[in-house]
Amino acid sequence: MIFEQIIIGGGAAGLFAGAHSACKTLILEKRSTPGNKLLIAGQGRCNFTHVGRISDFFIHYGDNANFIKHALKKFTNNDVIEYFASRGLEITEDKNGKLFPQSGKSSDILQILVNQCKKNSHHFQLNEPVNNITFSKGLFHVNSVKQQYLSKKLIIATGGMSYPATGSSGDGYTFAKAFGHQIVPPKPSLTPVFVKNYAFQELAGNSLKDCEVSLYRDNKKSRNHSGDIGFTHKGLSGPGIIDFSRFIQANDVLKLNVCGISMEEFNQRFLEAVKDNGKSTIQIFLKQFDLPKSLIQLLLAQINVEPAEKIGNINKELRKKVIDQFCELPFEVERIGGFNIAMATTGGVSIDEVSPKTMESKLQPGLFFAGEVLDIDGDTGGYNLQAAFSMGYVAAIS
């Protein structure tokens, strides 16, 4: 069977590419239904993009953000909003600027994309994993478990490795390598962190607003990040950790500034408080930082300081321990959450070998990539689906 174009992968990027392709297209999906990962996005509510200027998106894709800029500009968040709204989707915005179907159902997004692909007369082959791909005589030979298909153009949109039960098992990396592409080792992203010798179980459910976290590797500080951080029964989570997880690995040390000011300013405030009223307690002094009482008491207990201790009685040595505890609270990473709980994959097909303006391979003409199969991943907040839509669009029109 010969097609103008074949899309491997019926996820967000593949379906969006199909929705914008006018030529005779075959969409191959290994699962029995398309869009399995899309259906669980945003806990089934599908946070499909974010409000704001498209330029505000650029800081939400880690170190590879420059690659995605062209696609985001070509098909912006406003374009995505208009695309779905014009097809009857009612949209709601939460307090953080995340956009969802008003129904709270991811299936509404999926149905629009599937309907558009069918309207474009595309052919779906479901339950049909691809074994291998070759290229000869100007055509791609796509060999599935059932038969061989031929096409002039090929889009690989197989996703990464997160949530493998949805079909994202890294197949696209094998197909890309067959055409000489380098694969940046994939690892889980948008995932919580598990901590060695964790002593904060009793704080599970508590969180810190806009907390600064510093990453140390081999005793050297490598990068900073800020965001809301939550304590769990086994470690740290929340957007401030999840978005940062793409950079974190086992044995790293994360240091949290729970008070939100520098060590120098903390020291200065402390000395001024002692001068003003040395009989005031350390717990009263720490209340100014709007921290959970349980956290204050636990952190003080760890350095053997009673909450009722008068600040005037705290000597220089002990004051330094207090400052370290509240400005650089350390957590040694045991591991980050695996692919089974990670919302995204960092790593994948090297972006150095793909044109950001067309999504076409620089090594094999007619071969395109879209979505998470590439070494590009976004923060929480709709940024990954926006990237999938934008890259799928650019691949389709190219």
C-alpha positions as CSV (number, residue, x, y, z in Angstrom):
1,M,0.0,0.0,0.0
2,I,1.5,3.3,-1.1
3,F,0.8,6.6,0.7
4,E,2.0,10.2,0.2
5,Q,2.7,10.2,3.9
6,I,2.9,7.9,6.9
7,I,2.7,9.0,10.5
8,I,3.9,6.6,13.1
9,G,2.3,7.3,16.4
10,G,-1.3,8.3,17.1
11,G,-0.6,10.6,20.0
12,A,-0.9,14.4,20.3
13,A,1.9,15.3,17.9
14,G,1.0,12.6,15.3
15,L,-2.7,13.4,15.4
16,F,-2.1,17.1,15.1
17,A,0.2,16.5,12.2
18,G,-2.6,14.4,10.6
19,A,-5.2,17.1,11.3
20,H,-3.1,19.5,9.2
21,S,-2.1,17.2,6.4
22,A,-4.0,17.4,3.1
23,C,-2.2,14.5,1.4
24,K,-3.1,10.8,1.5
25,T,-1.9,9.8,4.9
26,L,-1.7,6.6,6.9
27,I,-1.5,6.8,10.7
28,L,0.0,3.8,12.3
29,E,-0.8,3.3,16.0
30,K,0.5,0.3,18.1
31,R,-2.3,0.4,20.6
32,S,-6.0,-0.5,19.9
33,T,-7.0,3.2,20.2
34,P,-5.2,6.5,19.5
35,G,-4.3,9.1,22.0
36,N,-3.8,7.0,25.1
37,K,-1.3,9.3,26.7
38,L,-3.4,12.3,25.7
39,L,-6.4,10.8,27.6
40,I,-4.5,10.8,30.9
41,A,-2.9,14.3,30.5
42,G,-3.7,16.6,33.4
43,Q,-5.1,13.7,35.3
44,G,-7.6,13.1,32.6
45,R,-8.6,16.8,32.3
46,C,-6.0,17.6,29.6
47,N,-4.2,20.9,30.3
48,F,-3.6,21.4,26.6
49,T,-1.8,24.8,26.7
50,H,-1.2,27.9,28.8
51,V,-2.3,31.6,28.5
52,G,0.1,34.5,28.0
53,R,2.5,35.6,25.3
54,I,4.2,32.9,23.3
55,S,7.6,34.5,24.2
56,D,6.8,33.6,27.8
57,F,6.8,29.9,26.8
58,F,10.5,29.9,25.8
59,I,11.8,29.6,29.3
60,H,9.8,26.4,29.9
61,Y,11.8,24.0,27.9
62,G,15.1,23.6,29.7
63,D,18.4,23.9,27.9
64,N,17.0,23.1,24.5
65,A,14.4,25.9,24.3
66,N,16.0,27.5,21.2
67,F,15.0,24.5,19.1
68,I,11.3,24.9,19.8
69,K,11.1,28.6,19.3
70,H,10.3,28.5,15.6
71,A,7.6,25.9,15.9
72,L,6.0,27.8,18.8
73,K,6.0,31.0,16.8
74,K,4.6,29.2,13.8
75,F,1.7,27.8,15.7
76,T,1.2,29.6,19.0
77,N,-0.9,29.0,22.1
78,N,-3.5,31.4,20.7
79,D,-3.6,29.4,17.5
80,V,-4.1,26.2,19.5
81,I,-6.9,27.9,21.5
82,E,-8.6,29.1,18.3
83,Y,-8.2,25.7,16.6
84,F,-10.1,23.9,19.3
85,A,-12.6,26.7,20.1
86,S,-13.6,26.9,16.4
87,R,-14.4,23.2,16.5
88,G,-16.8,23.6,19.5
89,L,-14.5,23.1,22.5
90,E,-15.5,25.1,25.5
91,I,-12.4,26.1,27.4
92,T,-11.8,27.0,31.0
93,E,-8.8,28.7,32.6
94,D,-7.5,27.9,36.1
95,K,-5.9,30.4,38.5
96,N,-2.4,29.6,37.2
97,G,-3.3,30.2,33.6
98,K,-3.6,26.6,32.6
99,L,-6.2,25.8,30.0
100,F,-8.6,22.8,30.0
101,P,-11.7,21.6,28.3
102,Q,-14.6,23.0,30.3
103,S,-16.0,19.5,30.5
104,G,-12.9,18.3,32.3
105,K,-12.5,15.5,29.8
106,S,-9.3,14.9,27.7
107,S,-11.5,12.8,25.3
108,D,-13.0,16.1,24.0
109,I,-9.5,17.1,22.7
110,L,-8.8,13.6,21.3
111,Q,-12.2,13.4,19.5
112,I,-11.6,16.7,17.7
113,L,-8.3,15.5,16.4
114,V,-9.5,12.1,15.4
115,N,-12.5,13.6,13.6
116,Q,-10.3,16.1,11.7
117,C,-8.0,13.3,10.6
118,K,-11.0,11.3,9.3
119,K,-12.4,14.4,7.7
120,N,-9.1,14.7,5.8
121,S,-9.7,11.1,4.6
122,H,-6.7,9.7,6.5
123,H,-6.4,6.0,7.0
124,F,-5.9,4.6,10.6
125,Q,-4.3,1.3,11.2
126,L,-4.6,0.4,14.9
127,N,-3.1,-2.4,16.9
128,E,-0.2,-2.4,14.5
129,P,3.3,-1.9,15.9
130,V,6.0,-1.1,13.5
131,N,9.0,-3.5,13.4
132,N,11.4,-1.6,11.2
133,I,11.8,1.1,8.5
134,T,14.0,1.2,5.4
135,F,14.4,3.6,2.5
136,S,15.0,2.7,-1.1
137,K,14.1,4.0,-4.6
138,G,12.7,7.2,-3.1
139,L,10.2,5.5,-0.8
140,F,10.1,4.6,2.9
141,H,9.3,1.0,3.5
142,V,7.5,0.7,6.8
143,N,7.2,-2.9,8.0
144,S,4.6,-3.5,10.6
145,V,3.6,-6.7,12.4
146,K,1.0,-7.2,9.6
147,Q,2.3,-5.9,6.3
148,Q,4.5,-3.4,4.5
149,Y,3.5,0.1,3.7
150,L,5.3,2.6,1.3
151,S,5.4,6.3,1.5
152,K,7.2,9.3,0.1
153,K,7.2,11.2,3.4
154,L,7.4,9.8,6.9
155,I,6.7,11.5,10.3
156,I,7.9,9.7,13.4
157,A,5.8,10.9,16.4
158,T,6.1,7.9,18.7
159,G,6.6,9.8,21.9
160,G,9.2,9.2,24.6
161,M,9.3,6.5,27.3
162,S,7.1,7.9,30.0
163,Y,3.9,6.1,30.9
164,P,4.9,3.0,28.9
165,A,1.5,1.4,29.4
166,T,0.1,4.0,27.0
167,G,2.5,2.7,24.2
168,S,5.4,5.1,24.7
169,S,8.2,2.6,24.8
170,G,11.0,4.3,22.9
171,D,10.3,2.6,19.5
172,G,11.0,5.9,17.7
173,Y,14.6,5.9,18.9
174,T,15.3,2.6,17.2
175,F,13.7,3.9,13.9
176,A,15.8,7.1,14.1
177,K,19.0,5.2,14.7
178,A,18.4,3.2,11.6
179,F,18.8,6.4,9.6
180,G,22.0,7.4,11.5
181,H,20.5,9.7,14.1
182,Q,22.1,10.0,17.5
183,I,19.9,9.4,20.6
184,V,20.5,11.5,23.7
185,P,20.0,8.9,26.5
186,P,16.4,9.2,27.7
187,K,15.5,9.7,31.3
188,P,12.3,10.5,33.2
189,S,11.2,14.1,33.5
190,L,8.4,15.9,35.3
191,T,8.7,13.4,38.2
192,P,9.1,13.6,42.0
193,V,12.3,13.1,43.8
194,F,13.0,10.3,46.4
195,V,15.3,11.3,49.2
196,K,17.9,9.3,51.2
197,N,17.3,9.0,54.9
198,Y,14.2,11.1,54.5
199,A,13.0,12.5,57.9
200,F,10.0,14.6,56.8
201,Q,7.3,12.1,56.5
202,E,5.2,13.9,59.1
203,L,5.1,16.9,56.8
204,A,3.6,15.1,53.9
205,G,0.9,17.3,52.3
206,N,2.6,20.5,53.4
207,S,4.1,22.8,50.8
208,L,6.3,25.9,50.3
209,K,5.4,28.7,48.0
210,D,7.9,29.8,45.4
211,C,10.8,28.2,47.2
212,E,14.3,28.4,45.8
213,V,16.1,25.1,45.3
214,S,19.8,24.7,44.4
215,L,21.3,21.6,42.8
216,Y,24.7,20.4,43.9
217,R,26.7,17.7,42.2
218,D,30.1,16.6,43.5
219,N,29.9,19.4,46.0
220,K,29.6,22.0,43.3
221,K,26.5,24.1,42.8
222,S,25.3,23.6,39.2
223,R,22.0,25.4,38.9
224,N,19.0,27.1,40.6
225,H,15.3,26.9,40.3
226,S,12.2,28.3,42.0
227,G,8.7,27.1,42.4
228,D,6.2,25.6,44.8
229,I,7.6,22.5,46.6
230,G,5.7,19.9,48.4
231,F,6.7,17.3,51.0
232,T,5.6,13.7,50.4
233,H,6.0,10.5,52.4
234,K,9.2,9.7,50.6
235,G,10.7,12.9,49.2
236,L,9.9,16.1,47.4
237,S,7.4,17.0,44.7
238,G,5.4,20.0,43.5
239,P,6.0,22.1,40.3
240,G,9.3,23.5,41.7
241,I,10.8,19.9,41.9
242,I,8.9,18.3,39.1
243,D,10.0,20.9,36.5
244,F,13.5,20.8,37.9
245,S,13.7,17.0,37.7
246,R,15.1,16.9,34.1
247,F,18.4,18.0,35.6
248,I,18.4,15.9,38.7
249,Q,20.1,12.5,39.2
250,A,20.9,10.0,42.0
251,N,23.4,11.3,44.6
252,D,22.8,14.9,43.8
253,V,22.1,17.2,46.8
254,L,19.2,19.7,46.7
255,K,19.3,22.6,49.1
256,L,16.1,24.4,49.8
257,N,15.9,28.0,50.9
258,V,12.8,27.7,53.0
259,C,12.9,31.2,54.4
260,G,13.2,33.0,51.0
261,I,16.1,35.3,51.9
262,S,19.9,35.1,51.6
263,M,22.0,33.8,54.4
264,E,23.5,37.3,54.8
265,E,20.1,38.9,55.2
266,F,18.9,36.2,57.6
267,N,22.0,36.8,59.8
268,Q,21.4,40.6,59.7
269,R,17.7,40.2,60.6
270,F,18.6,37.9,63.4
271,L,21.2,40.3,64.9
272,E,18.7,43.1,64.7
273,A,16.1,41.1,66.4
274,V,18.5,40.2,69.2
275,K,19.3,43.9,69.6
276,D,15.6,44.9,69.7
277,N,14.4,42.1,72.0
278,G,16.8,39.3,72.9
279,K,14.1,37.7,75.1
280,S,12.0,36.9,72.1
281,T,11.9,33.2,71.1
282,I,13.4,31.7,68.0
283,Q,10.0,30.4,67.0
284,I,8.5,33.9,67.1
285,F,11.5,35.2,65.1
286,L,10.9,32.5,62.4
287,K,7.2,33.2,62.1
288,Q,8.0,36.2,59.8
289,F,8.8,33.7,57.1
290,D,5.3,32.3,56.9
291,L,6.4,28.7,57.3
292,P,4.2,25.8,58.6
293,K,4.6,25.6,62.4
294,S,5.3,21.8,62.0
295,L,8.2,22.6,59.6
296,I,9.7,25.2,62.0
297,Q,9.6,22.8,64.9
298,L,11.0,19.9,62.9
299,L,13.9,21.9,61.6
300,L,14.8,23.3,65.0
301,A,14.6,19.8,66.5
302,Q,17.1,18.5,64.0
303,I,19.7,21.0,65.3
304,N,18.7,20.5,68.9
305,V,17.1,24.0,69.4
306,E,14.0,24.4,71.4
307,P,11.3,26.6,69.8
308,A,11.0,28.5,73.1
309,E,14.8,29.3,73.2
310,K,15.4,33.0,73.5
311,I,17.3,34.4,70.5
312,G,19.6,36.3,72.8
313,N,20.9,33.0,74.1
314,I,21.8,31.6,70.7
315,N,25.5,31.9,70.2
316,K,27.4,32.5,66.9
317,E,28.0,28.8,66.3
318,L,24.4,27.8,66.9
319,R,23.1,30.8,64.9
320,K,25.1,29.5,61.9
321,K,23.3,26.1,62.2
322,V,20.0,27.9,62.2
323,I,20.9,29.9,59.1
324,D,22.1,26.8,57.3
325,Q,19.0,24.9,58.2
326,F,16.6,27.5,57.0
327,C,18.6,28.9,54.0
328,E,20.3,25.7,52.7
329,L,18.2,22.7,53.9
330,P,19.9,19.7,52.3
331,F,18.3,16.6,50.7
332,E,20.4,13.9,49.2
333,V,18.7,12.4,46.2
334,E,18.2,8.6,46.2
335,R,16.6,8.6,42.8
336,I,14.0,10.4,40.7
337,G,10.7,8.8,39.8
338,G,10.8,6.3,37.0
339,F,9.1,6.3,33.6
340,N,6.0,4.7,35.1
341,I,5.2,7.9,37.0
342,A,7.1,10.5,35.0
343,M,4.9,12.8,32.9
344,A,7.6,13.4,30.3
345,T,10.9,12.1,28.9
346,T,14.0,14.2,28.6
347,G,16.5,13.0,26.0
348,G,15.6,11.4,22.7
349,V,16.5,12.1,19.0
350,S,19.3,14.7,19.0
351,I,17.9,18.1,17.9
352,D,21.3,18.9,16.3
353,E,20.3,16.5,13.5
354,V,16.8,17.9,12.9
355,S,15.8,21.2,11.3
356,P,13.8,23.4,13.8
357,K,12.2,25.2,10.9
358,T,10.7,22.1,9.2
359,M,11.2,19.2,11.7
360,E,12.9,17.4,8.8
361,S,15.9,15.1,9.4
362,K,19.2,16.6,8.3
363,L,20.4,13.1,7.5
364,Q,17.4,11.6,5.6
365,P,15.3,13.8,3.3
366,G,11.6,13.2,3.7
367,L,11.9,12.0,7.3
368,F,10.3,14.2,9.9
369,F,10.0,14.1,13.7
370,A,7.4,15.6,16.0
371,G,6.8,15.6,19.7
372,E,8.4,13.9,22.6
373,V,10.5,11.5,20.5
374,L,12.9,14.5,20.1
375,D,15.2,15.7,22.9
376,I,12.8,18.4,24.0
377,D,10.6,18.5,27.0
378,G,8.6,21.2,28.8
379,D,7.5,22.2,32.3
380,T,4.1,21.4,33.7
381,G,1.3,23.7,32.7
382,G,0.4,22.6,29.2
383,Y,3.9,23.3,27.7
384,N,4.5,19.7,26.5
385,L,1.2,19.5,24.6
386,Q,1.7,22.9,23.1
387,A,5.1,21.8,21.9
388,A,3.6,18.6,20.5
389,F,0.9,20.5,18.6
390,S,3.4,23.1,17.3
391,M,5.9,20.6,16.1
392,G,3.2,18.4,14.6
393,Y,1.9,21.4,12.7
394,V,5.3,22.4,11.4
395,A,6.1,18.8,10.3
396,A,2.8,18.6,8.5
397,I,3.0,21.8,6.5
398,S,6.7,21.1,5.7
